[in-house]
Amino acid sequence: MTRITLSLLCLAALAACATPREQCINSANRELSTLDRLIATTQGNINRGFALVEVQDVRVLRTTCEGTNEDGSTFRFPCEETETFTRQEPVSLNIAEERIKLDQLQSRRASVARDVQARVQQCIAVHPE
């Protein structure tokens, strides 16, 4: 199971436990959280001077497996197991374009933050505790 799938399952489990008010507030804050993540990534890219992308590699391992005969005795045989792992790889980027992107994200965040405050207040009014 990938990290993303596991994270989504955990979030779904936590969301199931949230009150309607908490669910409403979490929903209102979702876009702001996404923008914060994008800003942090873009700022990291600028600071490093390059971006990091995730690359999945597949490796086939030769190993020995065990099987069971009809009479219950076990036997060994050569087999292969496939292993997938993720690594980060540096990628060149245009720093000037990243700075423009960062400015746009920060501007968008300021606008969204004002909207989020209004939506959170609406959630509180609709779902008093």
C-alpha positions, -999 to 999 in steps of 0.1 A, spaced: 0 0 0 14 34 -9 20 62 16 -7 83 -2 -33 55 0 -25 49 37 -27 87 44 -61 89 27 -74 59 47 -62 75 80 -78 108 70 -111 91 61 -111 73 95 -105 105 113 -131 124 93 -156 97 103 -150 106 140 -153 144 134 -185 163 144 -204 180 117 -189 213 128 -154 199 126 -161 184 92 -174 218 80 -143 237 93 -119 211 79 -136 214 45 -134 252 47 -96 250 54 -88 224 28 -78 248 0 -57 269 24 -38 238 35 -32 229 -1 -18 263 -8 4 262 22 19 229 10 25 243 -25 41 274 -10 64 254 12 74 232 -18 80 261 -41 100 279 -14 121 248 -9 128 246 -46 140 282 -47 162 277 -16 178 245 -30 180 258 -66 164 226 -79 132 207 -75 128 171 -62 105 147 -80 95 112 -67 106 84 -89 94 48 -84 119 20 -90 111 -16 -93 136 -43 -81 133 -80 -86 148 -100 -58 157 -137 -63 150 -156 -32 139 -191 -20 102 -198 -14 86 -226 5 56 -247 -7 36 -276 8 30 -309 -9 -3 -327 -8 12 -350 19 20 -320 41 57 -320 35 74 -288 26 97 -281 -2 118 -251 -13 121 -236 -48 137 -206 -64 114 -176 -69 114 -139 -75 98 -111 -54 91 -77 -68 98 -47 -46 88 -12 -55 104 18 -37 103 55 -41 132 78 -42 136 116 -48 156 128 -78 168 164 -84 154 182 -114 166 215 -128 142 244 -128 140 281 -137 144 300 -105 128 332 -119 97 312 -129 96 296 -94 97 331 -78 68 343 -100 49 311 -90 56 317 -53 43 353 -56 12 341 -73 6 314 -46 12 338 -18 -13 363 -34 -38 335 -38 -33 324 -2 -41 359 11 -73 360 -9 -83 324 2 -75 331 39 -101 359 39 -127 336 24 -118 308 48 -124 330 78 -160 338 66 -167 301 59 -154 290 93 -177 316 110 -205 302 89 -197 267 100 -198 278 137 -231 295 132 -247 266 114 -233 239 138 -232 253 173 -218 230 199 
